[in-house]
Every structure is written in C-alpha cells, then in structure tokens.
Amino acid sequence: MMVSRASALSVGLMCAVIFALNADAQVKQPLAPASERIVVIISVDGLSACYLDDPKADIPTIRRLALEGARADGMKCAMPSVTWPTHTTLATGVHPGKHGVIGNSYWDREEGKSVAFIPDPLFDKDEIVKVPTIYDLASRAGLKTAAICWPASRNAKTLDWTVPDIFPNDLFQKYSTPSLLAEFREENIPFDMQETWCKAPVGGVARDWMYSRMACHVIRKHRPNLLMLHLVESDHVQHAYGLQSPEAYWVCSHSDDRIRDVWEAATAALPGRVTFFVVSDHGFMSYTREIKPNIKLKQSGLIKMNGTKIVSRQVTALGQGGSTFIYVLDKEHRSEILAKLAAEFRDVEGVDLVIEEKDFAKFGMITADKDPRMADLVLSAKPGFSFSDNMTGDAVVTPPGGPVRGSHGCDPAQPTLRSMFVAWGAGIKAGSRVTGMNSTDMAPTVARLMGLDMADVDGKARDEILVK
C-alpha cells in the first residue's frame, strides 16, 4: 500500500512526539532505586552563589564540577535564611512552615524562654522534622544512608551511619553511630576533639578537616548510596568578617580543598558511579549596624524593667540574624498591639520588611494559631543591618561606623543571600544550567536522580539537568 508524503510526515511527527513523551517520562517517572550509585551532597554553610563567578574566589574544584556538570545562577533559600530551617528545607523539599524547623530557635510562650534548635542540643530529628527527608525515602527504599554533621538529624532512625551537628562531646558521641566511632579511632580521626574545636575561635577549620575525613572514610568503607556532609567554617568566618572579605576568600579556598578531598575519595572508590552536589544553605550580607527591637519594646512600655531585670513583658523579640521574630504574649490585646508594632517598626531605620501574618504563607512560614512556636510578626533587615536581642542602652539602631561583620536570616530575595548549587557526575547533563531554582527543588531533584518518589513537596525536580 502506498503512503502519501503528507501521511508519512504525519506518522513521523506522531512517532517523534511519542518518543519525546516516552523519553521525558524516563526522567519524570520514578525508576527503581539506584542501588548501584552513590550520591554525595556537600553543604558549605553560608557559601553565597556570588562566589562561583567571582574571580577573587579560589575555588577550582567547585568550578570544575560546575563546568563539567550543571550549575544554577543561585538558589533562593528558605525564610528565615538561617542554618537549621534552610538545611531542613534542602533535605525535605518544603518550606519551614511545613517541615517544622521554623528558625534556629523559638520562644516558648508557656515557659517564657528561648528554646534552641541549633545545634541539636534538645531534640531528636523525629521530634522536630514533620515531613520525610530524602534520607528517609532512600532508607525506606532499601538504600544505605549516611550524614556527617547534618543539622536537625540527631538520632535519625533512617541514617545507617551518622555523626550529629552537636557541640558537647557527651551528646556528640551518644548520638553518633557507635561502630563509626570505633572505626574513626582506628583511623586516627580525632572525634573526641569535637567540643574543644567547637569552642575554639578558629575551631571550624579543624572541624571541617575532621568531618571531611569522616566522610571519606564512610565512602571508602561502607559505600552508602546517599551521604550528606555539612561544612561549617565558611559561616563562622563570614559572620566575623563579612561577605567577600579577605578572610572570606580564604575560607572559600579552604572549603574547596575539603570538597576536593571527598570528591577524590568518592571517585576513586566508585569510578563512574558517583553523583556530586555542592550546595549551600544560604548566602551572606555584610553589616555595620544593629537593630535592637527589644529596646523599641521597652520604649513602648511593652517590656518593663527594674534596672537590668525584666519585671514583665507583653511582647518579646527573638533574633534570627538578619530577621527577628516578634512574639505578642498579651493575648487579650494581641490585635491592637500587632497593628501598633507593625506601623512603628516600618519607621525604624534599617528595617526592610515588616511581615504580618496575612503574608506569612508567601514566605513559606506558618502562623502562630497553627504552631504556637511561631512568632506573630517577622522583621527583615536591609543590607548593612542585622538584628540583636541586646536590651542595654537607649538606641534602637546603633550608629554608623561599626566593624564589618556578616549576617543572614533576612529576606532570601536579597541577591547575596542566594545559595550555591552545583551538580556533577553520573546522571547529570554536562554543561547544563538552571535558572529560577529554589532550595525546595534540591530534595526532589536528588530523589528523581535516585529513582525515588518524593511527593507533596513545595519544590520540583529540575529535570533539565538530569540525563534522560
């Protein structure tokens, strides 16, 4: 039977469409769990995306991975853009309002005190993280998982090998995998220096060296399918000296060296089977001035003092670095107090955003009626400013001319708050680039790569960087 040229073209076009749909489905439909490969996620705390194209930044390993693999122009991180909620967003694909780690700390309204999430001193992972993590999904699929110094992972039941991000030696060793500690001792990895190095002014350098050695050991000996590593020193240095300071450029190089160490260990152990992600939880902004909301509350009569002692308070402010949480404790007058404070804080120098409850959802935050740990009002600072809980003195805002320091926690739309994203290796499309990426996209992208189904997330798998 003869077929016309037009019919042939129609059939060809239909076949091409079907082929394209099938090829696309190979990426979008979860595959069988990828038990033959290893995925390594390294989070460099506070490493702004701006360093990737900054010629002053000596980061040859990260740049090589970006050139040979995939990169984003930056990821928009979670709000507040501080370490515990942002790392939990990376691991879950949802905003803090859903995953439950709402800040680095929160105000307990009943106890009348601040309660810390950072650095896992009080809570196990299952007590604070309300949704599945990428390592939960991997474990349930029969894959092996590991985490080194990953925030909000204390005593996680789905981690086969772990050391937590905890400072005191007793808790650090209590919540580490016992067999790992024995192996570290055999390998002369000095895990018992954890508390000493956490307290030391330059302890982050030694900690990152130790954590990277731990990660290399776990990769060589145990071959986990997923390993998550958190490096800390970049955050410490930029807090002390600010973004793109000489010290910040030094720590970029130091972090790049640690990434190189782990990459070399992984590619030597499992050549051709490794996928590497280098990310960060947030970026940084430099500041020279501090905003002290609690002094404003004193001046408004909402905090009453007797000398240096607090006699009563109807409202309190709890800093989150570049943002602050305002808690109204006077339930009877809550509405009028909130309206008054929102208006007053908009006029305070250095305040960029006054986020009211009606707008919390736009920033991925939950309201206090659904989670009593959450604040009633959130303030975000402009570049050049940060928040302090300090209640001494009379100035709500410190004068110009202070030392340059670094902060984060503010509105993640600030350009230098954008975080790093680089992917390389098995399953990654070489030379690909992604725009408009959010940190909520991280976990679903890793899940797709690993053949896992991550449902009910705020982000999406970035299929454009994955090999079909």
Steps between C-alpha positions, in 0.01 A plus 500: 500500500628843402526767769494867401785732597260700722382183675858388551589836650197477730597151612859613549391798703276280713786257561729787592248633749451154653877452521541841667225424749650163579847648539362772726318235703832326561602804703167590655387153605683357804729215406610209713718628790853556370681251721810495280592867545605738773366852535707743708347829614740752653352811655751781554332713765451859381674466163324763289439421133681823416836333567462263203561780249718716725857501359639565849359171628754216474261205458640284218325179608153655515557675168618179335190315622279784372674505160483123452154466654214736578459823691237750602538875504408459867227347711243701690522369854237464773370769733640564755828444318683346795672163526252262661189582294696537175678165534171333582347653187789362293432154643119504471401718204254703707504837675551537877128551556447140385809319623480648849850638559378859499827673600827445679298547817150592617333662800313263732195705598413275794851477645591858416840418352689446177534138385780402262486276197863584418719290547267210586546527879145397592303327228525184296431533129160331526388753763549805280498396131138435406542374143717235330860586414690376197692259724171367643382417148831343406503282810141384447596400146773274636790737429780577745528850646757707688519853640797686642420811708163548327268739692172372650597135457571398861414135563339462156390139471547489122871587503722193494815697587498842660673754720276792601553875496525520880764683705544317836708182483256296707204571271713485185614149587161392636326574170778383266494150355706299754674283242607813312671645805697179541602517135597867532723415794674233292547754220633770736208734429487702826124509564556560872627849409148602390413714803845658524496600135140625520603737779827614345501836313639331188351158572298488181811439293586189699138386506464517122825307459368236741153478343644463151727218625197332654311527172794354304520207741128423477512512121802270474388245757120499484405624150174673605254580222446844650745700710428851630786713636480843664811723504483785752801733477375721217215613724727573798747710304239708317315573824825638638625691193217537249427392144787516247753607762860375471419247771189389310704436186744295707220283640356446151834346404509292818149365435591422140794293624272295723259442210794385288599249771154342508461506121834322454406234758159440343615484137787269592272266695218490246620627160218593266234445766522821703271803485621807686293795619672807646242731654459749779219575739507878458727785396613804700465875533755730661385743768642772726186595694265313734127540560388424859123438497482425873612856575216625280264277701635648823442851371143405407436372853452141381804382695540633853837496674632547852862584435628214285226261609184445293194551718236425237457483127202505270723447195848362438734493200717200414771558241565275201801693371375715213140452613328503835191328639255718697286306750192666652447346844200714599218293348226743603647794310676305225329656197549861603860437607581337167349785301694755706831314472469442127460874446779595739758255369444613143648833607809349664819562304641186341174302501432379146184292548234477767335166425153462649316172547290551188822484296677215684395242240673700223827443686434133580433570867222368723281712728492484879142367511626186322838478675535684835879500462465748214517878540217744438705746296830464309744780417767477229806726481637707214857444373743650748284414803435200725290436812609460860310390811715735711294711741771733634510869418237725344583487128269279293753511214875521553679792332697469175863402506490164671729213397407305188341169586277253318141391546222296343143421597335783306280491192653238264420723203811702588752419219796398717273274709468267201665168569732280295386211280738284295441141385747263332539137403279202427156603380587870463482668159840657433499872429141552615386810684183560700333831576239594757601220736373481856649302787169308507606354161808332645346194667255413218784529247717260702200270544437488124866423438488215753178352365296605803154654511494819709138615516328798665796735472511875439778468243544297184759272345718699262487252214693732269829404671431125505605256225191346345 
